[in-house]
Amino acid sequence: MKAFVLAAGFGTRLRPLTVSIPKPLIPVLNIPSLCYTLFLLKEAGIRDIVCNLHYHADAIVRYLEEQDFFGMNIMISEEKEILGTGGGLKKCESLLKDDDFVLINSDIITDISLDALIKAYRRSDASGVLMLHETPQAGAIGHIGVQNGMVKDFRNMRRTELRSDLIYTGTAVLSPDIFNHLQTGFSSIVDTGFTGLIDNGGVASYVHDGLWQDIGTLEEYLYSSTHKNRPVLELGNRMQNALGIRPHMLADDARISPEATVTSSVIGKGCQVGPGAIIENALLLPGVSIDERQIVSNSIVYTEGIITLNQVITENPGS
């Protein structure tokens, strides 16, 4: 089985971080977010991957080349003009049309076993299965309408009036039948492919009740890094076995003065923290220097500046 990884987006909700860093390379506990997707695929024995790229494509390709593609066969589909989730997949029809395949986003953190999702798809006799996750924030994120275990609607766009506390997680197993419903040019896979499958063959649901986190906003990104990091750290052994890397709070080459205080924070590669500095509930991206006696709290620090977030998230939508 092959996989299609969606990695072409602009990551607009993570700006200004994504002005210089593409979202698939945004570090989550010092590991690029893309790696959390690749480890799931490799763990499931999926080695043949098609990955669409657009924004900062060169940086992503360079990173993968430096890692020797983690021993996987990753084919790059670069989009000169961004095609959206539907058009991007349609562009790769010739590479994926011969068999069922996994569709997965490049910016999700989850402990799902893709083997379990694939087995659910094969049991369903449907044309696709979507991994869903229950959250009280479903109404704000985008609830999924489900009836008798089958996906029927997204945000009530089909006027079914079906509502739930379930959201789509950006992970699915699909029949190549989906290509019959996709459009060339810019389009959404929900509006075209998923809707087409719902009406022709059906789309099953698979509810994952374990770890699922989205780093879609700056608040979620900081919260996941500082307050909700234990489940991610617990992926360490699985990631080490699959890719040879693991999430960690403190980069090996970071230099922290013994007179500094660091609590509930992630310190990135090449960072320096001066004496007397206080770092709490903060995320320091690679290459950041914190001056002597500087106080950083509830903030994301990157080489171009500091983003202080006053909004306190009490429950991560992806928890």
For each residue, the residues with C-beta under 8 A, 3 or more apart:
1: 46 99 100 101 102 118
2: 46 48 49 50 95 96 99 101 102
3: 41 46 48 49 50 101 102 103 104
4: 49 50 51 52 89 92 96 101 102 103 104
5: 34 37 38 41 49 50 51 52 104 105 106
6: 9 52 85 88 89 103 104 105 106 170
7: 22 23 24 34 51 52 53 60 106
8: 52 53 54 55 57 79 82 83 88
9: 6 12 23 54 55 82 107
10: 18 23 55 82
11: 14 15 17 18 22 23 26 55 107
12: 9 15 18
13: 216 217 218
14: 11 17 18 23 26 215 216 217 218 221
15: 11 12 18 19
16: 19 302 304 305 307
17: 11 14 20 21 26 218 285 300 302 307
18: 10 11 12 14 15 21 22 23 26 55
19: 15 16
20: 17 304
21: 17 18 25 26 56 59 285
22: 7 11 18 25 26 55 56 57 59 60
23: 7 9 10 11 14 18 26 33 55 106 107
24: 7 32 33 34 60 106 107
25: 21 22 32 33 34 56 59 60 63
26: 11 14 17 18 21 22 23 32 33 107 215 221
27: 30 31 32 33 268 285 286
28: 31 32 33 36 109 215 221 224 225 232 247
29: 225 229 232 233 247 248 249 266
30: 27 247 248 249 250 251 266 268 269
31: 27 28 35 36 239 245 246 247 248
32: 24 25 26 27 28 35 63
33: 23 24 25 26 27 28 36 37 106 107 108 109 215
34: 5 7 24 25 37 38 60 63 106 107
35: 31 32 38 39 70 239 243 245
36: 28 31 33 39 40 108 109 110 235 239
37: 5 33 34 40 41 104 105 106 107 108
38: 5 34 35 41 42 49 70 72 242 243
39: 35 36 42 43 235 238 239 242 243
40: 36 37 43 44 104 110 112 114
41: 3 5 37 38 44 46 47 49 72 102 104 114
42: 38 39 45 46 47 70 71 72 242 243
43: 39 40 113 114 238 241 242
44: 40 41 102 113 114 115 118
45: 42
46: 1 2 3 41 42 49 102 114
47: 41 42 71 72 73
48: 2 3 72 73 75
49: 2 3 4 5 38 41 46 72 73 74 75
50: 2 3 4 5 74 75 77 92 95 96
51: 4 5 7 74 75 76 77 106
52: 4 5 6 7 8 76 77 78 79 83 88 89 91 92
53: 7 8 57 60 61 76 77 78 79
54: 8 9 57 78 79 80 81 82 83
55: 8 9 10 11 18 22 23 82
56: 21 22 25 59 60
57: 8 22 53 54 60 61 76 78
58: 61 62
59: 21 22 25 56 62 63
60: 7 22 24 25 34 53 56 57 63 64
61: 53 57 58 64 65 76
62: 58 59 65 66
63: 25 32 34 59 60 66 67
64: 60 61 67 69 70 74
65: 61 62 68 69
66: 62 63
67: 63 64 70
68: 65 71
69: 64 65 72 73 74
70: 35 38 42 64 67 243 244
71: 42 47 68
72: 38 41 42 47 48 49 69
73: 47 48 49 69
74: 49 50 51 64 69
75: 48 49 50 51 95
76: 51 52 53 57 61
77: 50 51 52 53 88 91 92 95
78: 52 53 54 57
79: 8 52 53 54 82 83 88 91
80: 54
81: 54 186
82: 8 9 10 54 55 79 88 186
83: 8 52 54 79 86 87 88 90 91 185 186 187
84: 87 88 186 187 188 189
85: 6 88 89 187 188 189 190
86: 83 89 90 182 183 187 188 189 190 191 192 193
87: 83 84 90 91 182 183 184 185 186 187
88: 6 8 52 77 79 82 83 84 85 91 92
89: 4 6 52 85 86 92 93 96 103 178 179 182 189 193
90: 83 86 87 93 179 182 183 184 187
91: 52 77 79 83 87 88 184
92: 4 50 52 77 88 89 95 96
93: 89 90 96 97 179 182
94: 97
95: 2 50 75 77 92
96: 2 4 50 89 92 93 99 101 176 179
97: 93 94 176 179
98: 176
99: 1 2 96 176
100: 1 121 173 174 175 176
101: 1 2 3 4 96 173 174 176
102: 1 2 3 4 41 44 46 114 117 118 171 172 173 174
103: 3 4 6 89 171 172 173 174 189
104: 3 4 5 6 37 40 41 108 170 171 172
105: 5 6 37 108 170 171
106: 5 6 7 23 24 33 34 37 51
107: 9 11 23 24 26 33 34 37 170 214 215 216
108: 33 36 37 104 105 169 170 171 212 213 214 318
109: 28 33 36 211 212 213 214 215 224 232 235 318
110: 36 40 169 171 208 210 211 212 213
111: 210 211 231 234 235 238
112: 40 116 117 131 171 208 210 212
113: 43 44 116 117
114: 40 41 43 44 46 102 117 118 171
115: 44 118 119
116: 112 113 119 120 206
117: 102 112 113 114 120 121 129 131 171 173 206
118: 1 44 102 114 115 121 122 173
119: 115 116 122 123
120: 116 117 123 124 129 173 204 206
121: 100 117 118 124 126 128 129 173 204 206
122: 118 119
123: 119 120
124: 120 121 129 202 204
125:
126: 121 129 150 197 201 202 203 204
127: 174 175 177 178 197 200 201 202 203
128: 121 172 173 174 175 178 194 197 201 203 204
129: 117 120 121 124 126 172 173 203 204 205 206
130: 144 151 168 169 171 172 194 203 204 205 206
131: 112 117 168 169 170 171 172 206 207 208
132: 144 146 151 166 167 168 169 205 206 207 208
133: 166 167 169 207 208 209 212 318
134: 138 165 166 167 207 209
135: 138 141 165 166 167 317 318 319
136: 165 315
137: 140 141 167 315 317
138: 134 135 141 142 143 144 164 165 166 167
139: 143 163
140: 137 317
141: 135 137 138 167 317
142: 138 154 155 167 168
143: 138 139 155 156 163 164 165 166 167
144: 130 132 138 151 153 154 164 166 167 168 205
145: 151 152 153 154 156 158 160 161 162 163 164
146: 132 149 150 151 152 162 164 166 205
147: 150 152 160 162
148:
149: 146 204 205
150: 126 146 147 202 203 204 205
151: 130 132 144 145 146 154 194 198 203 204 205
152: 145 146 147 158 160 162 198
153: 144 145 156 157 158 159 160 162
154: 142 144 145 151 157 158 168 190 194
155: 142 143
156: 143 145 153 159 160 161 162 163
157: 153 154 190 191
158: 145 152 153 154 195 198
159: 153 156
160: 145 147 152 153 156
161: 145 156
162: 145 146 147 152 153 156
163: 139 143 145 156
164: 138 143 144 145 146
165: 134 135 136 138 143
166: 132 133 134 135 138 143 144 146 205 207
167: 132 133 134 135 137 138 141 142 143 144 317
168: 130 131 132 142 144 154 190
169: 108 110 130 131 132 133 208 212
170: 6 104 105 107 108 131
171: 102 103 104 105 108 110 112 114 117 130 131
172: 102 103 104 128 129 130 131
173: 100 101 102 103 117 118 120 121 128 129
174: 100 101 102 103 127 128 177 178 193 197
175: 100 127 128 178 197 201
176: 96 97 98 99 100 101 179
177: 127 174 180 181 197 200 201
178: 89 127 128 174 175 181 182 193 194 196 197
179: 89 90 93 96 97 176 182 193
180: 177 196 200
181: 177 178 192 193 195 196 197 200
182: 86 87 89 90 93 178 179 187 189 192 193 196
183: 86 87 90 187 192
184: 87 90 91
185: 83 87
186: 81 82 83 84 87
187: 83 84 85 86 87 90 182 183 191 192
188: 84 85 86 191 192
189: 84 85 86 89 103 182 192 193 194
190: 85 86 154 157 168 193 194 195
191: 86 157 187 188 194 195
192: 86 181 182 183 187 188 189 195 196
193: 86 89 174 178 179 181 182 189 190 196 197
194: 128 130 151 154 178 189 190 191 197 198 203
195: 158 181 190 191 192 198 199
196: 178 180 181 182 192 193 199 200
197: 126 127 128 174 175 177 178 181 193 194 200 201 202 203
198: 151 152 158 194 195 202 203
199: 195 196
200: 127 177 180 181 196 197
201: 126 127 128 175 177 197
202: 124 126 127 150 197 198
203: 126 127 128 129 130 150 151 194 197 198
204: 120 121 124 126 128 129 130 149 150 151
205: 129 130 132 144 146 149 150 151 166
206: 116 117 120 121 129 130 131 132
207: 131 132 133 134 166
208: 110 112 131 132 133 169 212
209: 133 134
210: 110 111 112
211: 109 110 111 231 232 235
212: 108 109 110 112 133 169 208 318 319
213: 108 109 110 220 224 228 231 232 316 318 319
214: 107 108 109 220 317 318
215: 14 26 28 33 107 109 220 221 224
216: 13 14 107 220 221
217: 13 14 220 221
218: 13 14 17 221 222 300 307 309
219: 222 223 309 311 313
220: 213 214 215 216 217 223 224 313 316 317 318
221: 14 26 28 215 216 217 218 224 225 283 300
222: 218 219 225 226 281 282 283 298 299 300 309
223: 219 220 226 227 228 313 316
224: 28 109 213 215 220 221 227 228 229 232 316 318
225: 28 29 221 222 229 266 283
226: 222 223 229 264 265 266 281 282 283
227: 223 224 264 281 313 316
228: 213 223 224 231 232 316 319
229: 29 224 225 226 232 233 247 249 266
230: 233 234
231: 111 211 213 228 234 235
232: 28 29 109 211 213 224 228 229 235 247
233: 29 229 230 236 247 248 249
234: 111 230 231
235: 36 39 109 111 211 231 232 238 239 246 247
236: 233 239 240 246 247 248
237: 240 241 246
238: 39 43 111 235 241 242
239: 31 35 36 39 235 236 242 243 245 246 247
240: 236 237 243 244 245 246
241: 43 237 238
242: 38 39 42 43 238 239
243: 35 38 39 42 70 239 240
244: 70 240
245: 31 35 239 240
246: 31 235 236 237 239 240
247: 28 29 30 31 229 232 233 235 236 239
248: 29 30 31 233 236 251
249: 29 30 229 233 265 266 267
250: 30 254 256 266 267
251: 30 248 254 267 268 269 270 271 286
252: 269
253: 269 270
254: 250 251 267 268 269 270 271 272 273
255: 271 272 273
256: 250 260 262 267 271 272 273
257: 260 273 274 275 276 277
258: 275
259: 275 276
260: 256 257 273 274 275 276 277 278 279 290
261: 277 278 279 280
262: 256 265 267 273 279 280
263: 279 280 281
264: 226 227 280 281
265: 226 249 262 279 280 281 282 283 284
266: 29 30 225 226 229 249 250 282 283 284
267: 249 250 251 254 256 262 271 273 279 284
268: 27 30 251 254 271 283 284 285 286 287 288
269: 30 251 252 253 254 286 287
270: 251 253 254 286 287
271: 251 254 255 256 267 268 284 286 287 288 289 290
272: 254 255 256 288 289 290
273: 254 255 256 257 260 262 267 277 279 284 289 290
274: 257 260 277 289 290 291 292 293 294
275: 257 258 259 260 292 293
276: 257 259 260 292 293
277: 257 260 261 273 274 290 291 292 293 294 295 296
278: 260 261 294 295 296 297
279: 260 261 262 263 265 267 273 282 284 290 296 297
280: 261 262 263 264 265 296 297 298
281: 222 226 227 263 264 265 297 298
282: 222 226 265 266 279 296 297 298 299 300 301
283: 221 222 225 226 265 266 268 299 300 301
284: 265 266 267 268 271 273 279 288 290 296 301
285: 17 21 27 268 288 300 301 302 303
286: 27 251 268 269 270 271 303
287: 268 269 270 271 303
288: 268 271 272 284 285 301 302 303
289: 271 272 273 274
290: 260 271 272 273 274 277 279 284 294 296 301
291: 274 277 294
292: 274 275 276 277
293: 274 275 276 277
294: 274 277 278 290 291
295: 277 278
296: 277 278 279 280 282 284 290 299 301 306
297: 278 279 280 281 282 308
298: 222 280 281 282 308 309 310 312
299: 222 282 283 296 306 307 308 309
300: 17 218 221 222 282 283 285 306 307 309
301: 282 283 284 285 288 290 296 305 306 307
302: 16 17 285 288 305 306 307
303: 285 286 287 288
304: 16 20
305: 16 301 302
306: 296 299 300 301 302
307: 16 17 218 299 300 301 302
308: 297 298 299
309: 218 219 222 298 299 300
310: 298
311: 219
312: 298
313: 219 220 223 227 316
314:
315: 136 137 319
316: 213 220 223 224 227 228 313 319
317: 135 137 140 141 167 214 220
318: 108 109 133 135 212 213 214 220 224
319: 135 212 213 228 315 316
